[in-house]
Amino acid sequence: MEYVNLGRTGLKVSRLGLGCMTFGSPDWAPWVLDAKASAPIIAKAVEHGINLFDTADMYSRGAGEEVLGEVLMPMLPRHHIVLATKLYNPMSDDPNDRGLSRKHVMDSVDGSLRRLKTDHIDLLQLHRFDYGTPLEETLDALNDVVRAGKVRYLGASSMFAWQFMKAIGLQRANGWAQFVSMQPHYNLIYREEEREMLPLCREEGIGVLPWSPLARGVLAGKRSSVRAETDGTANALYDASKAQDDAIVAAVAAIAADRGVPPAQIAYAWVATRPGITAPLVGISRAEQYSDAIAALDIELTADEVAALEAPYAPKPVAGHV
């Protein structure tokens, strides 16, 4: 496994990160794996040298973090693990148990630390932008959890580029801890982040950790699965543009056939080699799925192949920010 700096920081992360939404409680979603079923998949990530593990407090309403605390933490010395989590989404019906208020930032960090069984979070990310809380309030609170030693680095996820740059500007103006990473929705089917967010990240030296690099399996040719049938987010993101997306899926399949590899490898390789990308976050539900993700890191797509993969794309409405 190759390790690279996360943006302009000195933090080294593996060229693939493990997205941990799959781990937690099947009561939250039928495709989620409990601790026992998650253990061999997490162990295989460690075996492959993956050190970046990305979760969120809202995954299985906290049970996802609990699985990592129970399964991952005993596997390795703490300094071998780059542990990333996120906050914003509701954790209960309480009106203050959500969002990015100072109260919820403080409470959320303490809750994640308890569930993850650790004394610090390596990368704390805003899951979404909070339109109901002053940005200064959120950024001041984030600075405080960093200065308290509970968090090492700050990141953000899907939002508009102007929102991200405004936040960075306020952090710089006030001497607050700054965002070092962005986790955008980005794959061959959804490339709207190429307009503003990705150029911004390259210019500012922000690490980029794309989520859903296979478009929830669509680019691997898998539109029919338990998750595909029950994941409302996936349906909202990809069902409306199915006819247009089929041409992209066909282009991936054609290049994969020419190379004699599974389509997933081509889709992963495209994301991993785009300018400014640090590490795609791969969602793994079966240990054998690692083979495609790992093999993709050694694939060098030709200029003609990249052109063929990108040619069918047409602009889309912004998706994934809410």
Summary of the structure (lengths in Angstrom):
residues: 322
radius of gyration: 18.7
end to end distance: 33.4
largest distance: 54.6
contacts: 1099
relative contact order: 0.13
helix: 45%
strand: 14%
